Amino acid sequence: MEDLQVIQRVQGGDTEAFAILVSHYQRNLLNFIHRLVRDEALVEDLGQEIFLDAFRGLSRFNPERGVPFAAWLFILARNRCISELRARSLRSFVDMDGIPELPGSLPDAEELFLEGERREALRRSLEQLPEPYRETILQSLAGKALDEIAAKDGVSLGTVKSRLFRAKEGLKSLIGQMYGRESNGRV
């Protein structure tokens, strides 16, 4: 039975039909949760909570938006896992570089376009940022501690802090110029 047929049955009041969706997605969902949280103790609990959230939210699921149920379910799962990790201060167990950025709600075409524009502006601004500011901010964004950056670059901690400040100001200025806004941030 197709997902949409099952969803229509659930939305029509046949709550027992939701078990079909659970059995169809449970294994993949639990594997997905495990990859995100890397904590066996959390996987089953989160899986149950996510399916409960999906059941509660299924009345708002609209297949005409063009988003498959599986994508909707896994976006819900990703957001729930990240919230749980933040609440438990376990963020260090998640490799955020390996997780694509997904919004809390499904974006429309305009939101996707604007997000792409913002990312492109940041990328171009980073390319224009002079050294050593670019390398310092890239190391910081990669999660390196300030003292690690200082040791790697052979400079003082104060120098790293100064470079980061100037890099941020420079990025503000460069991005502002791209969007036609003046900024007095100098690099």
BELUR-V877144 format. One record per residue. N is the residue number from 0. RES is the residue in one letter. PHI is phi in radians with two decimals (none if undefined). PSI is psi in radians with two decimals (999 if undefined). Layout:
N/RES/PHI/PSI
N/RES/PHI/PSI
This chain:
0/M/none/2.35
1/E/-1.20/2.61
2/D/-0.96/-0.77
3/L/-1.10/-0.63
4/Q/-1.15/-0.74
5/V/-1.13/-0.77
6/I/-1.05/-0.76
7/Q/-1.09/-0.66
8/R/-1.12/-0.77
9/V/-1.13/-0.79
10/Q/-1.12/-0.44
11/G/-1.48/0.00
12/G/1.96/-0.12
13/D/-1.50/1.39
14/T/-1.14/-0.43
15/E/-1.13/-0.47
16/A/-1.14/-0.36
17/F/-1.07/-0.48
18/A/-1.03/-0.52
19/I/-1.12/-0.77
20/L/-1.14/-0.71
21/V/-1.06/-0.87
22/S/-1.12/-0.56
23/H/-1.26/-0.64
24/Y/-1.90/-0.14
25/Q/-1.00/-0.86
26/R/-1.09/-0.87
27/N/-1.10/-0.68
28/L/-1.14/-0.78
29/L/-1.12/-0.66
30/N/-1.11/-0.74
31/F/-1.07/-0.82
32/I/-1.06/-0.76
33/H/-1.07/-0.72
34/R/-1.11/-0.54
35/L/-1.41/-0.84
36/V/-1.64/-0.43
37/R/0.90/0.69
38/D/-2.48/1.85
39/E/-0.94/-0.64
40/A/-1.14/-0.47
41/L/-1.55/-0.44
42/V/-1.00/-0.95
43/E/-1.10/-0.79
44/D/-1.07/-0.80
45/L/-1.13/-0.68
46/G/-1.02/-0.80
47/Q/-1.11/-0.75
48/E/-1.14/-0.67
49/I/-1.18/-0.74
50/F/-1.13/-0.63
51/L/-1.14/-0.76
52/D/-1.06/-0.72
53/A/-1.12/-0.74
54/F/-1.07/-0.79
55/R/-1.13/-0.62
56/G/-1.58/-0.08
57/L/-1.09/-0.46
58/S/-1.15/-0.42
59/R/-1.63/-0.14
60/F/-1.21/2.20
61/N/-2.15/1.83
62/P/-1.12/-0.30
63/E/-1.25/-0.23
64/R/-1.30/-0.15
65/G/1.50/0.15
66/V/-1.79/2.14
67/P/-1.13/2.69
68/F/-0.99/-0.73
69/A/-1.03/-0.78
70/A/-1.10/-0.76
71/W/-1.05/-0.78
72/L/-1.13/-0.75
73/F/-1.31/-0.49
74/I/-1.14/-0.78
75/L/-1.02/-0.77
76/A/-1.12/-0.79
77/R/-1.06/-0.83
78/N/-1.10/-0.70
79/R/-1.16/-0.72
80/C/-1.11/-0.78
81/I/-1.12/-0.72
82/S/-1.07/-0.73
83/E/-1.13/-0.77
84/L/-1.11/-0.70
85/R/-1.11/-0.75
86/A/-1.11/-0.58
87/R/-1.70/0.09
88/S/0.95/0.73
89/L/-1.91/0.36
90/R/-1.00/-0.48
91/S/-1.15/-0.28
92/F/-1.45/-0.15
93/V/-1.81/2.22
94/D/-1.47/1.62
95/M/-1.13/-0.38
96/D/-1.19/-0.48
97/G/-1.51/-0.05
98/I/-1.90/2.10
99/P/-1.16/2.52
100/E/-1.26/2.08
101/L/-2.16/2.41
102/P/-1.31/2.84
103/G/-1.20/-0.57
104/S/-2.17/2.82
105/L/-1.27/2.21
106/P/-1.37/2.73
107/D/-1.65/3.09
108/A/-1.05/-0.67
109/E/-1.13/-0.75
110/E/-1.09/-0.74
111/L/-1.09/-0.73
112/F/-1.09/-0.83
113/L/-1.11/-0.70
114/E/-1.10/-0.73
115/G/-1.08/-0.70
116/E/-1.12/-0.75
117/R/-1.10/-0.76
118/R/-1.10/-0.73
119/E/-1.13/-0.70
120/A/-1.10/-0.72
121/L/-1.14/-0.77
122/R/-1.06/-0.82
123/R/-1.12/-0.66
124/S/-1.15/-0.73
125/L/-1.08/-0.66
126/E/-1.13/-0.58
127/Q/-1.47/-0.29
128/L/-1.18/2.20
129/P/-1.26/2.76
130/E/-1.33/2.63
131/P/-1.55/0.10
132/Y/-1.15/-0.73
133/R/-1.07/-0.86
134/E/-1.10/-0.67
135/T/-1.14/-0.80
136/I/-1.23/-0.59
137/L/-1.14/-0.69
138/Q/-1.13/-0.72
139/S/-1.12/-0.76
140/L/-1.13/-0.48
141/A/-1.36/-0.05
142/G/1.73/0.09
143/K/-1.27/2.46
144/A/-1.26/2.70
145/L/-1.04/-0.69
146/D/-1.18/-0.54
147/E/-1.15/-0.76
148/I/-1.10/-0.76
149/A/-1.05/-0.81
150/A/-1.12/-0.76
151/K/-1.11/-0.74
152/D/-1.50/-0.15
153/G/1.20/0.66
154/V/-2.25/3.00
155/S/-1.35/2.83
156/L/-1.07/-0.67
157/G/-1.08/-0.66
158/T/-1.14/-0.73
159/V/-1.09/-0.79
160/K/-1.06/-0.74
161/S/-1.12/-0.76
162/R/-1.10/-0.72
163/L/-1.10/-0.76
164/F/-1.05/-0.84
165/R/-1.14/-0.62
166/A/-1.11/-0.78
167/K/-1.12/-0.75
168/E/-1.11/-0.72
169/G/-1.10/-0.72
170/L/-1.11/-0.73
171/K/-1.02/-0.79
172/S/-1.13/-0.82
173/L/-1.12/-0.76
174/I/-1.16/-0.69
175/G/-1.06/-0.70
176/Q/-1.12/-0.67
177/M/-1.13/-0.58
178/Y/-1.72/0.20
179/G/1.34/0.32
180/R/-1.89/2.36
181/E/-1.40/2.51
182/S/-2.49/2.57
183/N/-1.73/0.21
184/G/-1.17/2.24
185/R/-2.10/2.60
186/V/-2.02/999
